[in-house]
Amino acid sequence: MSDALIEIALHMAVVLALALVAAVATRSRMHPGWLAVALGLMLLRDALVLRGYGLVPELVTGSDWNWTGKVLATAGLLAVAALPWFGMRRCGVTLRQAPGSAAAWWVFCGVAALIIVLAVVGRDGADDLETIAFQWTMPGIEEELFYRGVLLLALNRALDGGDDPPRLAGIGWGGVLASVAFGLGHALPWRDGAPAFDVMAFALTGGPALLIAWFRARTRSLVLPVLAHNTANGVSTLF
């Protein structure tokens, strides 16, 4: 088995274990079918981003970034969101902002201002145009569609939350587990026959993911999560 498959299997196992713990701790009614769907989505998304684990050729030759995998994953996840069991709006694929969204937008403005200040203070020169274009588009679009879209919905339903789950710090257990999965994707690789957990990488990705999950819960849309994600990724490319 390739390292990539072992790695995603490890991430799925952690999410499965935490979902079971959350269900027991909250005495929630677990829906095994939806939990299986959530784990299957993790595997599907991984396969798409990694271009079928190398079976699909890179279509953007000479690129430093995985445009092909991100586009494939975005298309596949939109197809999932369009299924009647999911639904575009239920997955946050809508421009409409929920009543009471202003607080989330104001928090974003404050965080974005801080990110800009830090980028200016620590500036080391702008990146090339391709890097700027990639970081301001693909990570936020594809990853938010997955982690705060289809995966979030599946996890909410797995933990008996439906579309509007009981809130834990405003986001629900599905949002917590989706944020953990996001952090694991950046901090728990499988290399040289063993896992290598990076606590700092997990904190710097899983922590902000909780804030983005709160943005999603307050606005009921992926617009602000995508903007926040790409701002966090992209600002440093400009200075």
C-alpha positions, 0 to 999 in steps of 0.5 A: 500500500502506498504511503498516501493510502496509509496516510488517509486511512490513518486520518479516517481512523482518527476521525472515526474514533473521535466521532464515536467518542463524541457520540458517547460523550453527548449521548447522541444517536449515531447514524453509522450510514452517514459516518461511513459516508463521511469517511468515504468522502475523505477517501474520495477527496484524497484520491481526487486531489492526488489525481487518482494517486498518480493515475491521472496525468498533470494537465498543467505542465511545468507548474509548481502547484497541483492545479489538476488535482484541485480542479478534479477535487472541486468538480467531484465535490460539487457533484456530491453537493448536487446530490439530493441527499446533500444539496448545494445550499445545505452544503453552503454553496450559496451567496445568500448570507444568513440573518445575523451574519454581520458579526462573522464578517466583522471578525473576519475584517479584524483577523484579515487586518492582523494577517496583513500587518504580520505579512508586511512586518515579516515581508520577504518579497512577493511570490511569482504570479502563479503562486499568487493566483493559486493561493488566492483561489484553489486552496480555499475553494476546494478545501472549504467545499470539502471541510466546511461543505460536504464533509461537515454536512455528513458529520453533522448528520452522523452525529444526529445533528441534521443540517442545524446541529446542537452547538458546541461553541457555536459550531457543533460536533461536526464542525469540530471533527471537520476541523480536526480532519483539516488539521490532520491533513496538514500535520499527520503525514505517513513517512518512511513507514511511520506517522509523524505528528507535528503539533505546531502544524496541527495548532496552526491549521486546526485552530483557525479551522475552528474559526472558519467553521464558526464563520460557516455556522453564522453565515450558512454559506461558504463565501466567507470561509473561502475568502478567509481561507484564501486571505490567510494563504494569499496575503503573504504572497504579496509582500 
